[in-house]
Amino acid sequence: MTSVSDMTSVGGRLDRRARPTAGGPTAPRRRPRLGRQVARWLFVAPAVIFVLVFFGYPIVQNVMMSLENYTTTTFYTGEAPWVGFANYVTVFTNPLFTTTVINTALFTVGSIVCQFVLGLGLALFFKRHFPLGGFLRSLLLLPWLLPLIASAAVWKWILDQGSGALNQFLGLFGVSPVPWLVSPSLALVAVIGVNIWLGIPFNTTILYSGLQAVPEELYEAASLDGAVGWKAFWHITWPSIRSVVGVVVVLGVVYTLKVVDIILGLTGGGPANSTQTLATWAYQNSFVQFLFGQGAAVSNVLIAVSLVFALVYLSMTRKEVDE
C-alpha cells in the first residue's frame, strides 16, 4: 500500500511539474511582441526616412544657411563663414521687413476671408440638387487645376491697363482705364482678387463635402419647430461643419502664406514694393540679389509662422478624431 508520505512526495513532484516557472510562459510571449514591434518600425521606416530626407534636411540646411554668410562663391569653394544672427538682425532692421509683414497679413486675411465666404456660399448653393449641378461643380475646379504661372499670365493680360480685357469691358460703360497692376494703391487689391479666384475651388470642395455629411433628418426635425433658412443654418449647419471650417481656414492660411507664383507673375512684388510679401522677399533675396543667408532668414520667419498654424491644424484634427 502507498503511504501518505509517498503520496505527498508524488503530489509535490506533480505540483512542481505543473507549476509554471518564472520565465517559462512569459518568454514565448515576449518574442512575438518584440517581433510585432520590429514589424511596425519596418513599416514606418520608409515614411520616416522620406520625411527626414525631403523635409527635415532642407529645414536644417536652411537654418544653418541663415547663420552663415552664404554667397554664390560658396557653391564653388564650399566655405560659408559663420555670422550667427547677423542675417536676422539685417532682416529685422530693414525698413522693408515691416512693409512685407503688413502686406503678408493683408494678403492672407483678405484672401482667406473672401475665399471662405464665397466658397461657403457656393457650397450651400450646390447642395441644392438642380440640373447640371455636377457639371458646374466640375467647372469650378478649373482654376485649381491650372498651373499658377499660367493663371498669372492670363490675369496679367486681363488686368493690363492699356489693352486688358477688364478695362475694355469697363470702357463700354464710360469708365477710364484703371491701373490695376501699376498703381501702389490698387496692385495689392488686384493680387488679392486673383488669389481669391484661385482659392475658391478648394474652399467650395471641402465645405461641400462637409455639408454632405449633415443628416437631412436634422433639417426635417428643425422645420417642425420653425427653424428654417438662417435659423437652420445657424443651429444645424454651422455646428455640424465647424470642424471642417477650422481645417479649411488653417490650411488656407498655410497655403496663402507661401504664395509666390501669382505675385511674381502679376507684379513681381511691385510697384514700389506694394505687393511684396515675406515669401516673395525671401525669393528675391536668395535668387535675385543672391543674399542666400538673408533669404534663408526671411523664409525661416515664414516657416515659424506656418508652423504655428500647422500645430493648430494638428490639434484640431486630433480633437476631431477623439470626438
Salt bridges, closest charged atoms under 4 A:
ASP15 OD2 - ARG19 NH2 2.17
GLU216 OE2 - LYS127 NZ 2.92
